[in-house]
């Protein structure tokens, strides 16, 4: 592989990893901020809430 291709692939991989990392979110145009620590970067995730009504 040529030097230019290696450099491009390394940069592409870095940008892809960063784009999938923590991000800023909004709800109805309002920035979401943690009420505890005031940070505004969050990772998107999923959770299943098991309750008696919804299980």
PDBQT receptor file of N, H, CA, C and O in Angstrom, charges set to zero:
ATOM      1  N   UNK A   1       0.843  -1.176   0.000  1.00  0.00    +0.000 N 
ATOM      2  CA  UNK A   1       0.000   0.000   0.000  1.00  0.00    +0.000 C 
ATOM      3  C   UNK A   1       0.890   1.242   0.000  1.00  0.00    +0.000 C 
ATOM      4  O   UNK A   1       1.911   1.272   0.686  1.00  0.00    +0.000 OA
ATOM      5  N   UNK A   2       0.515   2.247  -0.752  1.00  0.00    +0.000 N 
ATOM      6  H   UNK A   2      -0.315   2.223  -1.310  1.00  0.00    +0.000 HD
ATOM      7  CA  UNK A   2       1.335   3.459  -0.809  1.00  0.00    +0.000 C 
ATOM      8  C   UNK A   2       1.174   4.285   0.468  1.00  0.00    +0.000 C 
ATOM      9  O   UNK A   2       0.223   4.100   1.228  1.00  0.00    +0.000 OA
ATOM     10  N   UNK A   3       2.102   5.179   0.683  1.00  0.00    +0.000 N 
ATOM     11  H   UNK A   3       2.874   5.329   0.066  1.00  0.00    +0.000 HD
ATOM     12  CA  UNK A   3       2.107   6.026   1.871  1.00  0.00    +0.000 C 
ATOM     13  C   UNK A   3       0.849   6.886   1.946  1.00  0.00    +0.000 C 
ATOM     14  O   UNK A   3       0.282   7.066   3.023  1.00  0.00    +0.000 OA
ATOM     15  N   UNK A   4       0.412   7.415   0.806  1.00  0.00    +0.000 N 
ATOM     16  H   UNK A   4       0.873   7.269  -0.070  1.00  0.00    +0.000 HD
ATOM     17  CA  UNK A   4      -0.781   8.260   0.767  1.00  0.00    +0.000 C 
ATOM     18  C   UNK A   4      -2.043   7.496   1.137  1.00  0.00    +0.000 C 
ATOM     19  O   UNK A   4      -2.911   8.018   1.836  1.00  0.00    +0.000 OA
ATOM     20  N   UNK A   5      -2.141   6.251   0.664  1.00  0.00    +0.000 N 
ATOM     21  H   UNK A   5      -1.435   5.827   0.097  1.00  0.00    +0.000 HD
ATOM     22  CA  UNK A   5      -3.312   5.423   0.972  1.00  0.00    +0.000 C 
ATOM     23  C   UNK A   5      -3.336   5.081   2.457  1.00  0.00    +0.000 C 
ATOM     24  O   UNK A   5      -4.397   5.115   3.080  1.00  0.00    +0.000 OA
ATOM     25  N   UNK A   6      -2.178   4.752   3.034  1.00  0.00    +0.000 N 
ATOM     26  H   UNK A   6      -1.316   4.725   2.528  1.00  0.00    +0.000 HD
ATOM     27  CA  UNK A   6      -2.101   4.444   4.462  1.00  0.00    +0.000 C 
ATOM     28  C   UNK A   6      -2.518   5.645   5.299  1.00  0.00    +0.000 C 
ATOM     29  O   UNK A   6      -3.258   5.512   6.274  1.00  0.00    +0.000 OA
ATOM     30  N   UNK A   7      -2.030   6.826   4.904  1.00  0.00    +0.000 N 
ATOM     31  H   UNK A   7      -1.429   6.934   4.112  1.00  0.00    +0.000 HD
ATOM     32  CA  UNK A   7      -2.366   8.051   5.641  1.00  0.00    +0.000 C 
ATOM     33  C   UNK A   7      -3.867   8.328   5.549  1.00  0.00    +0.000 C 
ATOM     34  O   UNK A   7      -4.494   8.694   6.543  1.00  0.00    +0.000 OA
ATOM     35  N   UNK A   8      -4.441   8.153   4.358  1.00  0.00    +0.000 N 
ATOM     36  H   UNK A   8      -3.931   7.856   3.551  1.00  0.00    +0.000 HD
ATOM     37  CA  UNK A   8      -5.877   8.367   4.172  1.00  0.00    +0.000 C 
ATOM     38  C   UNK A   8      -6.684   7.390   5.032  1.00  0.00    +0.000 C 
ATOM     39  O   UNK A   8      -7.640   7.796   5.693  1.00  0.00    +0.000 OA
ATOM     40  N   UNK A   9      -6.310   6.114   5.029  1.00  0.00    +0.000 N 
ATOM     41  H   UNK A   9      -5.534   5.785   4.492  1.00  0.00    +0.000 HD
ATOM     42  CA  UNK A   9      -7.048   5.109   5.788  1.00  0.00    +0.000 C 
ATOM     43  C   UNK A   9      -6.968   5.380   7.293  1.00  0.00    +0.000 C 
ATOM     44  O   UNK A   9      -7.954   5.201   8.007  1.00  0.00    +0.000 OA
ATOM     45  N   UNK A  10      -5.807   5.807   7.771  1.00  0.00    +0.000 N 
ATOM     46  H   UNK A  10      -5.006   5.952   7.190  1.00  0.00    +0.000 HD
ATOM     47  CA  UNK A  10      -5.644   6.120   9.189  1.00  0.00    +0.000 C 
ATOM     48  C   UNK A  10      -6.523   7.309   9.576  1.00  0.00    +0.000 C 
ATOM     49  O   UNK A  10      -7.179   7.279  10.618  1.00  0.00    +0.000 OA
ATOM     50  N   UNK A  11      -6.544   8.348   8.754  1.00  0.00    +0.000 N 
ATOM     51  H   UNK A  11      -6.012   8.373   7.908  1.00  0.00    +0.000 HD
ATOM     52  CA  UNK A  11      -7.364   9.521   9.018  1.00  0.00    +0.000 C 
ATOM     53  C   UNK A  11      -8.845   9.170   8.940  1.00  0.00    +0.000 C 
ATOM     54  O   UNK A  11      -9.638   9.627   9.763  1.00  0.00    +0.000 OA
ATOM     55  N   UNK A  12      -9.217   8.364   7.957  1.00  0.00    +0.000 N 
ATOM     56  H   UNK A  12      -8.573   7.993   7.288  1.00  0.00    +0.000 HD
ATOM     57  CA  UNK A  12     -10.610   7.936   7.803  1.00  0.00    +0.000 C 
ATOM     58  C   UNK A  12     -11.073   7.158   9.034  1.00  0.00    +0.000 C 
ATOM     59  O   UNK A  12     -12.166   7.404   9.544  1.00  0.00    +0.000 OA
ATOM     60  N   UNK A  13     -10.257   6.228   9.511  1.00  0.00    +0.000 N 
ATOM     61  H   UNK A  13      -9.369   6.028   9.096  1.00  0.00    +0.000 HD
ATOM     62  CA  UNK A  13     -10.601   5.421  10.682  1.00  0.00    +0.000 C 
ATOM     63  C   UNK A  13     -10.750   6.303  11.922  1.00  0.00    +0.000 C 
ATOM     64  O   UNK A  13     -11.662   6.102  12.724  1.00  0.00    +0.000 OA
ATOM     65  N   UNK A  14      -9.852   7.279  12.076  1.00  0.00    +0.000 N 
ATOM     66  H   UNK A  14      -9.112   7.442  11.425  1.00  0.00    +0.000 HD
ATOM     67  CA  UNK A  14      -9.922   8.182  13.227  1.00  0.00    +0.000 C 
ATOM     68  C   UNK A  14     -11.208   8.996  13.191  1.00  0.00    +0.000 C 
ATOM     69  O   UNK A  14     -11.888   9.126  14.209  1.00  0.00    +0.000 OA
ATOM     70  N   UNK A  15     -11.550   9.548  12.021  1.00  0.00    +0.000 N 
ATOM     71  H   UNK A  15     -10.998   9.443  11.193  1.00  0.00    +0.000 HD
ATOM     72  CA  UNK A  15     -12.769  10.352  11.904  1.00  0.00    +0.000 C 
ATOM     73  C   UNK A  15     -14.018   9.506  12.103  1.00  0.00    +0.000 C 
ATOM     74  O   UNK A  15     -14.991   9.979  12.689  1.00  0.00    +0.000 OA
ATOM     75  N   UNK A  16     -14.011   8.280  11.635  1.00  0.00    +0.000 N 
ATOM     76  H   UNK A  16     -13.220   7.895  11.159  1.00  0.00    +0.000 HD
ATOM     77  CA  UNK A  16     -15.149   7.387  11.818  1.00  0.00    +0.000 C 
ATOM     78  C   UNK A  16     -15.345   7.088  13.298  1.00  0.00    +0.000 C 
ATOM     79  O   UNK A  16     -16.474   7.098  13.790  1.00  0.00    +0.000 OA
ATOM     80  N   UNK A  17     -14.260   6.824  14.005  1.00  0.00    +0.000 N 
ATOM     81  H   UNK A  17     -13.343   6.816  13.606  1.00  0.00    +0.000 HD
ATOM     82  CA  UNK A  17     -14.343   6.532  15.438  1.00  0.00    +0.000 C 
ATOM     83  C   UNK A  17     -14.876   7.745  16.197  1.00  0.00    +0.000 C 
ATOM     84  O   UNK A  17     -15.717   7.594  17.084  1.00  0.00    +0.000 OA
ATOM     85  N   UNK A  18     -14.402   8.937  15.865  1.00  0.00    +0.000 N 
ATOM     86  H   UNK A  18     -13.719   9.059  15.145  1.00  0.00    +0.000 HD
ATOM     87  CA  UNK A  18     -14.857  10.150  16.540  1.00  0.00    +0.000 C 
ATOM     88  C   UNK A  18     -16.325  10.438  16.245  1.00  0.00    +0.000 C 
ATOM     89  O   UNK A  18     -17.040  10.942  17.110  1.00  0.00    +0.000 OA
ATOM     90  N   UNK A  19     -16.781  10.126  15.035  1.00  0.00    +0.000 N 
ATOM     91  H   UNK A  19     -16.200   9.716  14.332  1.00  0.00    +0.000 HD
ATOM     92  CA  UNK A  19     -18.170  10.413  14.680  1.00  0.00    +0.000 C 
ATOM     93  C   UNK A  19     -19.132   9.497  15.410  1.00  0.00    +0.000 C 
ATOM     94  O   UNK A  19     -20.313   9.819  15.537  1.00  0.00    +0.000 OA
ATOM     95  N   UNK A  20     -18.651   8.364  15.892  1.00  0.00    +0.000 N 
ATOM     96  H   UNK A  20     -17.691   8.103  15.790  1.00  0.00    +0.000 HD
ATOM     97  CA  UNK A  20     -19.508   7.427  16.613  1.00  0.00    +0.000 C 
ATOM     98  C   UNK A  20     -19.383   7.603  18.127  1.00  0.00    +0.000 C 
ATOM     99  O   UNK A  20     -20.017   6.870  18.886  1.00  0.00    +0.000 OA
ATOM    100  N   UNK A  21     -18.592   8.544  18.562  1.00  0.00    +0.000 N 
ATOM    101  H   UNK A  21     -18.077   9.140  17.946  1.00  0.00    +0.000 HD
ATOM    102  CA  UNK A  21     -18.375   8.767  19.986  1.00  0.00    +0.000 C 
ATOM    103  C   UNK A  21     -19.424   9.697  20.584  1.00  0.00    +0.000 C 
ATOM    104  O   UNK A  21     -20.488   9.902  20.000  1.00  0.00    +0.000 OA
ATOM    105  N   UNK A  22     -19.119  10.252  21.743  1.00  0.00    +0.000 N 
ATOM    106  H   UNK A  22     -18.255  10.085  22.217  1.00  0.00    +0.000 HD
ATOM    107  CA  UNK A  22     -20.065  11.136  22.418  1.00  0.00    +0.000 C 
ATOM    108  C   UNK A  22     -20.449  12.327  21.551  1.00  0.00    +0.000 C 
ATOM    109  O   UNK A  22     -19.661  12.803  20.734  1.00  0.00    +0.000 OA
ATOM    110  N   UNK A  23     -21.662  12.792  21.745  1.00  0.00    +0.000 N 
ATOM    111  H   UNK A  23     -22.303  12.406  22.409  1.00  0.00    +0.000 HD
ATOM    112  CA  UNK A  23     -22.124  13.929  20.962  1.00  0.00    +0.000 C 
ATOM    113  C   UNK A  23     -23.073  14.805  21.757  1.00  0.00    +0.000 C 
ATOM    114  O   UNK A  23     -23.479  14.463  22.868  1.00  0.00    +0.000 OA
ATOM    115  N   UNK A  24     -23.416  15.929  21.175  1.00  0.00    +0.000 N 
ATOM    116  H   UNK A  24     -23.087  16.207  20.273  1.00  0.00    +0.000 HD
ATOM    117  CA  UNK A  24     -24.360  16.855  21.789  1.00  0.00    +0.000 C 
ATOM    118  C   UNK A  24     -25.750  16.567  21.232  1.00  0.00    +0.000 C 
ATOM    119  O   UNK A  24     -25.904  16.229  20.058  1.00  0.00    +0.000 OA
ATOM    120  N   UNK A  25     -26.747  16.703  22.081  1.00  0.00    +0.000 N 
ATOM    121  H   UNK A  25     -26.622  16.978  23.034  1.00  0.00    +0.000 HD
ATOM    122  CA  UNK A  25     -28.107  16.398  21.680  1.00  0.00    +0.000 C 
ATOM    123  C   UNK A  25     -29.033  17.551  22.015  1.00  0.00    +0.000 C 
ATOM    124  O   UNK A  25     -28.752  18.360  22.900  1.00  0.00    +0.000 OA
ATOM    125  N   UNK A  26     -30.148  17.612  21.290  1.00  0.00    +0.000 N 
ATOM    126  H   UNK A  26     -30.376  16.955  20.571  1.00  0.00    +0.000 HD
ATOM    127  CA  UNK A  26     -31.173  18.611  21.525  1.00  0.00    +0.000 C 
ATOM    128  C   UNK A  26     -32.537  17.940  21.558  1.00  0.00    +0.000 C 
ATOM    129  O   UNK A  26     -32.754  16.910  20.921  1.00  0.00    +0.000 OA
ATOM    130  N   UNK A  27     -33.453  18.541  22.312  1.00  0.00    +0.000 N 
ATOM    131  H   UNK A  27     -33.276  19.378  22.830  1.00  0.00    +0.000 HD
ATOM    132  CA  UNK A  27     -34.852  18.114  22.332  1.00  0.00    +0.000 C 
ATOM    133  C   UNK A  27     -35.698  19.363  22.164  1.00  0.00    +0.000 C 
ATOM    134  O   UNK A  27     -35.649  20.272  22.992  1.00  0.00    +0.000 OA
ATOM    135  N   UNK A  28     -36.469  19.405  21.093  1.00  0.00    +0.000 N 
ATOM    136  H   UNK A  28     -36.508  18.667  20.420  1.00  0.00    +0.000 HD
ATOM    137  CA  UNK A  28     -37.295  20.576  20.773  1.00  0.00    +0.000 C 
ATOM    138  C   UNK A  28     -36.471  21.859  20.718  1.00  0.00    +0.000 C 
ATOM    139  O   UNK A  28     -36.931  22.913  21.156  1.00  0.00    +0.000 OA
ATOM    140  N   UNK A  29     -35.262  21.772  20.185  1.00  0.00    +0.000 N 
ATOM    141  H   UNK A  29     -34.888  20.916  19.829  1.00  0.00    +0.000 HD
ATOM    142  CA  UNK A  29     -34.403  22.940  20.023  1.00  0.00    +0.000 C 
ATOM    143  C   UNK A  29     -33.659  23.357  21.283  1.00  0.00    +0.000 C 
ATOM    144  O   UNK A  29     -32.951  24.365  21.270  1.00  0.00    +0.000 OA
ATOM    145  N   UNK A  30     -33.802  22.608  22.369  1.00  0.00    +0.000 N 
ATOM    146  H   UNK A  30     -34.376  21.790  22.379  1.00  0.00    +0.000 HD
ATOM    147  CA  UNK A  30     -33.136  22.938  23.635  1.00  0.00    +0.000 C 
ATOM    148  C   UNK A  30     -31.957  21.997  23.821  1.00  0.00    +0.000 C 
ATOM    149  O   UNK A  30     -32.110  20.779  23.738  1.00  0.00    +0.000 OA
ATOM    150  N   UNK A  31     -30.766  22.569  24.077  1.00  0.00    +0.000 N 
ATOM    151  H   UNK A  31     -30.642  23.559  24.145  1.00  0.00    +0.000 HD
ATOM    152  CA  UNK A  31     -29.578  21.752  24.306  1.00  0.00    +0.000 C 
ATOM    153  C   UNK A  31     -29.744  20.929  25.577  1.00  0.00    +0.000 C 
ATOM    154  O   UNK A  31     -30.210  21.438  26.597  1.00  0.00    +0.000 OA
ATOM    155  N   UNK A  32     -29.360  19.653  25.515  1.00  0.00    +0.000 N 
ATOM    156  H   UNK A  32     -28.981  19.239  24.687  1.00  0.00    +0.000 HD
ATOM    157  CA  UNK A  32     -29.429  18.768  26.664  1.00  0.00    +0.000 C 
ATOM    158  C   UNK A  32     -28.135  18.900  27.455  1.00  0.00    +0.000 C 
ATOM    159  O   UNK A  32     -27.040  18.774  26.905  1.00  0.00    +0.000 OA
ATOM    160  N   UNK A  33     -28.275  19.154  28.753  1.00  0.00    +0.000 N 
ATOM    161  H   UNK A  33     -29.164  19.256  29.200  1.00  0.00    +0.000 HD
ATOM    162  CA  UNK A  33     -27.129  19.319  29.655  1.00  0.00    +0.000 C 
ATOM    163  C   UNK A  33     -27.400  18.495  30.908  1.00  0.00    +0.000 C 
ATOM    164  O   UNK A  33     -28.522  18.479  31.412  1.00  0.00    +0.000 OA
ATOM    165  N   UNK A  34     -26.376  17.813  31.409  1.00  0.00    +0.000 N 
ATOM    166  H   UNK A  34     -25.464  17.826  31.000  1.00  0.00    +0.000 HD
ATOM    167  CA  UNK A  34     -26.511  17.027  32.631  1.00  0.00    +0.000 C 
ATOM    168  C   UNK A  34     -26.767  17.962  33.813  1.00  0.00    +0.000 C 
ATOM    169  O   UNK A  34     -26.016  18.912  34.035  1.00  0.00    +0.000 OA
ATOM    170  N   UNK A  35     -27.821  17.689  34.562  1.00  0.00    +0.000 N 
ATOM    171  H   UNK A  35     -28.431  16.917  34.381  1.00  0.00    +0.000 HD
ATOM    172  CA  UNK A  35     -28.149  18.544  35.705  1.00  0.00    +0.000 C 
ATOM    173  C   UNK A  35     -27.171  18.332  36.862  1.00  0.00    +0.000 C 
ATOM    174  O   UNK A  35     -27.074  19.171  37.757  1.00  0.00    +0.000 OA
ATOM    175  N   UNK A  36     -26.452  17.215  36.842  1.00  0.00    +0.000 N 
ATOM    176  H   UNK A  36     -26.532  16.533  36.115  1.00  0.00    +0.000 HD
ATOM    177  CA  UNK A  36     -25.510  16.923  37.927  1.00  0.00    +0.000 C 
ATOM    178  C   UNK A  36     -24.145  17.571  37.694  1.00  0.00    +0.000 C 
ATOM    179  O   UNK A  36     -23.625  18.257  38.574  1.00  0.00    +0.000 OA
ATOM    180  N   UNK A  37     -23.557  17.351  36.494  1.00  0.00    +0.000 N 
ATOM    181  H   UNK A  37     -23.980  16.793  35.780  1.00  0.00    +0.000 HD
ATOM    182  CA  UNK A  37     -22.183  17.811  36.252  1.00  0.00    +0.000 C 
ATOM    183  C   UNK A  37     -22.085  18.933  35.212  1.00  0.00    +0.000 C 
ATOM    184  O   UNK A  37     -20.997  19.463  34.986  1.00  0.00    +0.000 OA
ATOM    185  N   UNK A  38     -23.191  19.298  34.582  1.00  0.00    +0.000 N 
ATOM    186  H   UNK A  38     -24.075  18.868  34.766  1.00  0.00    +0.000 HD
ATOM    187  CA  UNK A  38     -23.254  20.368  33.581  1.00  0.00    +0.000 C 
ATOM    188  C   UNK A  38     -22.537  20.037  32.273  1.00  0.00    +0.000 C 
ATOM    189  O   UNK A  38     -22.328  20.930  31.452  1.00  0.00    +0.000 OA
ATOM    190  N   UNK A  39     -22.160  18.785  32.063  1.00  0.00    +0.000 N 
ATOM    191  H   UNK A  39     -22.330  18.060  32.730  1.00  0.00    +0.000 HD
ATOM    192  CA  UNK A  39     -21.539  18.397  30.794  1.00  0.00    +0.000 C 
ATOM    193  C   UNK A  39     -22.615  18.294  29.719  1.00  0.00    +0.000 C 
ATOM    194  O   UNK A  39     -23.786  18.057  30.014  1.00  0.00    +0.000 OA
ATOM    195  N   UNK A  40     -22.198  18.476  28.467  1.00  0.00    +0.000 N 
ATOM    196  H   UNK A  40     -21.247  18.668  28.227  1.00  0.00    +0.000 HD
ATOM    197  CA  UNK A  40     -23.163  18.424  27.371  1.00  0.00    +0.000 C 
ATOM    198  C   UNK A  40     -22.816  17.355  26.337  1.00  0.00    +0.000 C 
ATOM    199  O   UNK A  40     -23.374  17.360  25.240  1.00  0.00    +0.000 OA
ATOM    200  N   UNK A  41     -21.900  16.433  26.668  1.00  0.00    +0.000 N 
ATOM    201  H   UNK A  41     -21.446  16.429  27.559  1.00  0.00    +0.000 HD
ATOM    202  CA  UNK A  41     -21.557  15.339  25.769  1.00  0.00    +0.000 C 
ATOM    203  C   UNK A  41     -22.128  14.037  26.324  1.00  0.00    +0.000 C 
ATOM    204  O   UNK A  41     -21.910  13.686  27.484  1.00  0.00    +0.000 OA
ATOM    205  N   UNK A  42     -22.861  13.331  25.468  1.00  0.00    +0.000 N 
ATOM    206  H   UNK A  42     -23.037  13.616  24.525  1.00  0.00    +0.000 HD
ATOM    207  CA  UNK A  42     -23.498  12.086  25.877  1.00  0.00    +0.000 C 
ATOM    208  C   UNK A  42     -23.250  11.024  24.824  1.00  0.00    +0.000 C 
ATOM    209  O   UNK A  42     -23.078  11.330  23.644  1.00  0.00    +0.000 OA
ATOM    210  N   UNK A  43     -23.232   9.771  25.261  1.00  0.00    +0.000 N 
ATOM    211  H   UNK A  43     -23.372   9.522  26.219  1.00  0.00    +0.000 HD
ATOM    212  CA  UNK A  43     -23.161   8.650  24.339  1.00  0.00    +0.000 C 
ATOM    213  C   UNK A  43     -24.570   8.104  24.167  1.00  0.00    +0.000 C 
ATOM    214  O   UNK A  43     -25.307   7.931  25.137  1.00  0.00    +0.000 OA
ATOM    215  N   UNK A  44     -24.928   7.837  22.925  1.00  0.00    +0.000 N 
ATOM    216  H   UNK A  44     -24.329   7.977  22.137  1.00  0.00    +0.000 HD
ATOM    217  CA  UNK A  44     -26.240   7.297  22.653  1.00  0.00    +0.000 C 
ATOM    218  C   UNK A  44     -26.237   5.814  22.990  1.00  0.00    +0.000 C 
ATOM    219  O   UNK A  44     -25.291   5.100  22.658  1.00  0.00    +0.000 OA
ATOM    220  N   UNK A  45     -27.281   5.354  23.639  1.00  0.00    +0.000 N 
ATOM    221  H   UNK A  45     -28.050   5.933  23.909  1.00  0.00    +0.000 HD
ATOM    222  CA  UNK A  45     -27.363   3.955  24.018  1.00  0.00    +0.000 C 
ATOM    223  C   UNK A  45     -28.801   3.497  24.089  1.00  0.00    +0.000 C 
ATOM    224  O   UNK A  45     -29.730   4.259  23.824  1.00  0.00    +0.000 OA
ATOM    225  N   UNK A  46     -28.967   2.248  24.448  1.00  0.00    +0.000 N 
ATOM    226  H   UNK A  46     -28.212   1.628  24.663  1.00  0.00    +0.000 HD
ATOM    227  CA  UNK A  46     -30.298   1.681  24.583  1.00  0.00    +0.000 C 
ATOM    228  C   UNK A  46     -30.380   0.942  25.904  1.00  0.00    +0.000 C 
ATOM    229  O   UNK A  46     -29.380   0.430  26.407  1.00  0.00    +0.000 OA
ATOM    230  N   UNK A  47     -31.570   0.892  26.457  1.00  0.00    +0.000 N 
ATOM    231  H   UNK A  47     -32.383   1.308  26.048  1.00  0.00    +0.000 HD
ATOM    232  CA  UNK A  47     -31.806   0.147  27.690  1.00  0.00    +0.000 C 
ATOM    233  C   UNK A  47     -33.195  -0.434  27.647  1.00  0.00    +0.000 C 
ATOM    234  O   UNK A  47     -34.115   0.169  27.096  1.00  0.00    +0.000 OA
ATOM    235  N   UNK A  48     -33.347  -1.594  28.222  1.00  0.00    +0.000 N 
ATOM    236  H   UNK A  48     -32.599  -2.084  28.670  1.00  0.00    +0.000 HD
ATOM    237  CA  UNK A  48     -34.656  -2.212  28.327  1.00  0.00    +0.000 C 
ATOM    238  C   UNK A  48     -35.097  -2.082  29.771  1.00  0.00    +0.000 C 
ATOM    239  O   UNK A  48     -34.424  -2.561  30.684  1.00  0.00    +0.000 OA
ATOM    240  N   UNK A  49     -36.226  -1.434  29.969  1.00  0.00    +0.000 N 
ATOM    241  H   UNK A  49     -36.773  -1.046  29.228  1.00  0.00    +0.000 HD
ATOM    242  CA  UNK A  49     -36.760  -1.262  31.306  1.00  0.00    +0.000 C 
ATOM    243  C   UNK A  49     -37.806  -2.327  31.558  1.00  0.00    +0.000 C 
ATOM    244  O   UNK A  49     -38.850  -2.351  30.907  1.00  0.00    +0.000 OA
ATOM    245  N   UNK A  50     -37.528  -3.199  32.493  1.00  0.00    +0.000 N 
ATOM    246  H   UNK A  50     -36.679  -3.180  33.022  1.00  0.00    +0.000 HD
ATOM    247  CA  UNK A  50     -38.461  -4.265  32.818  1.00  0.00    +0.000 C 
ATOM    248  C   UNK A  50     -39.361  -3.812  33.964  1.00  0.00    +0.000 C 
ATOM    249  O   UNK A  50     -38.911  -3.641  35.097  1.00  0.00    +0.000 OA
ATOM    250  N   UNK A  51     -40.616  -3.625  33.651  1.00  0.00    +0.000 N 
ATOM    251  H   UNK A  51     -40.982  -3.764  32.730  1.00  0.00    +0.000 HD
ATOM    252  CA  UNK A  51     -41.603  -3.261  34.663  1.00  0.00    +0.000 C 
ATOM    253  C   UNK A  51     -42.727  -4.289  34.612  1.00  0.00    +0.000 C 
ATOM    254  O   UNK A  51     -42.854  -5.033  33.639  1.00  0.00    +0.000 OA
ATOM    255  N   UNK A  52     -43.519  -4.325  35.635  1.00  0.00    +0.000 N 
ATOM    256  H   UNK A  52     -43.416  -3.721  36.426  1.00  0.00    +0.000 HD
ATOM    257  CA  UNK A  52     -44.624  -5.276  35.684  1.00  0.00    +0.000 C 
ATOM    258  C   UNK A  52     -45.606  -5.023  34.537  1.00  0.00    +0.000 C 
ATOM    259  O   UNK A  52     -46.198  -5.964  34.009  1.00  0.00    +0.000 OA
ATOM    260  N   UNK A  53     -45.776  -3.766  34.155  1.00  0.00    +0.000 N 
ATOM    261  H   UNK A  53     -45.295  -3.002  34.585  1.00  0.00    +0.000 HD
ATOM    262  CA  UNK A  53     -46.732  -3.422  33.106  1.00  0.00    +0.000 C 
ATOM    263  C   UNK A  53     -46.196  -3.702  31.712  1.00  0.00    +0.000 C 
ATOM    264  O   UNK A  53     -46.960  -4.131  30.848  1.00  0.00    +0.000 OA
ATOM    265  N   UNK A  54     -44.904  -3.474  31.458  1.00  0.00    +0.000 N 
ATOM    266  H   UNK A  54     -44.283  -3.125  32.160  1.00  0.00    +0.000 HD
ATOM    267  CA  UNK A  54     -44.364  -3.551  30.103  1.00  0.00    +0.000 C 
ATOM    268  C   UNK A  54     -43.536  -4.789  29.818  1.00  0.00    +0.000 C 
ATOM    269  O   UNK A  54     -43.031  -4.913  28.702  1.00  0.00    +0.000 OA
ATOM    270  N   UNK A  55     -43.363  -5.715  30.755  1.00  0.00    +0.000 N 
ATOM    271  H   UNK A  55     -43.773  -5.615  31.662  1.00  0.00    +0.000 HD
ATOM    272  CA  UNK A  55     -42.531  -6.893  30.503  1.00  0.00    +0.000 C 
ATOM    273  C   UNK A  55     -43.205  -7.881  29.579  1.00  0.00    +0.000 C 
ATOM    274  O   UNK A  55     -42.633  -8.926  29.269  1.00  0.00    +0.000 OA
TER     275      UNK A  55
